[in-house]
Amino acid sequence: MKYKDELIDESVKRKLKILSFFEKHGLAPTVDAYNISRSTIYRWKKLLKDNNGKIEVLKDRSKIPKNKRKRETDLRIIDYIVMIRKKYPRMGNFSFYFSLTYFLFFL
């Protein structure tokens, strides 16, 4: 497999090297030499086959979650916290905790 080296990512080069080794020597030597699973090799081969040999599909994808969780707090709770902290600025965390749980119980 010959491609323009300057356009190929390092991870893609590594995967192509592993796949070419697999084509020459077979499964067992490839697994021993590169310490990757059988399913990974066949998944890369399937990706190449399904995309007509385009090597861009072997490029590593982002691992960032598609949907990041957002903090959602009821505005009544925030307003209560702000009101209590303004009204009783010296209230300790222990007393504040019980005040807040009492408020949440009747919410």
N, C-alpha and C positions, 0 to 999 in steps of 0.2 A: 504494500500500500504506500504509494508515494503522493504526498501533498505538499503544498507550500508551507515550509516549517515556520516562517515568520507570522503566519496568520493563525496558527494553531495554538491553543492554550496548552499549558504543561500537563494538566490533568487529562486532556484529550490525547496527547501524545502517549502518555503512560497507558491509557486504555487501548489505544491502537497497537502499541507494542505487545501488550498482554494478549490481545486478540490474534495478532500475527503469530505469536509463540504458540497459542492454542491451535491454530490451523496447521502448523508444522509438526508439533509434538503430541497433541492430544490433551485430554482432560487431566489425567492424573499428574503428569509432570508440571502442567500449568498451575494446578492447585498447590502442589508442593513448592514450586519455585516462587510464586507470587503471594501465596497465603491469602487467596480470595476464594469465595465460595463458588460452587458450581452454578448456582442460580444466578449469581452476578454475571458470570461470563455469558450465560444464555440470554439474560435480560439485555445485555449490551448488543449481542448479535441480533436479537429480535428488534431492538430499536433501530439498528442500522438497516435491517431488511425492510421494516415497515416504512422507513423514510427514504428509500431508494439509495442507500449508501451515503447520505449526507452526514458528514462527521460532526456537524454542529450539534446534533442531538446527543452526543456523548459529553457535551460540556456540562459541568456541574451546575445544578440549579440552586437558587437561593434557598436557604433553610429558615428564613424568617416566616413566621406564621402568616397566613393570608388574612386572618381576622384577629386583631389584637383585642384583648378584653379591656373594657373601659369601666372605670369605677362609677357605680351608680348609687348615689345616696339620696334618699328622700329629702326634699328641701325643708320639710317641717323639722326633721332631725337636725339639720345644719342650723336652722334658725333657733332651735331650742338650745343647742350647744353654745352658740354665740350669745344668746340672751343670758344664760346661766353664768358664763364666764365674765360677762360685763357686770352683771348684778352682784355676783359673789367672786371677785377676783382672787381671793385668798382661799377658796374652797380647795381642799386636797383631792387627789385623784380617787381615793377610796370613797369619800362622800359623793364626789361627782359621778362615780360609777353607779352607785345606788340610785342617785337622782335620775340618771339617764335610763337605767333599767326600769324604774318606776314609770317614767314617761313612755317608754316603748311598750310597756305592758298595756297601757290604756290607749295606745295609738290606733 
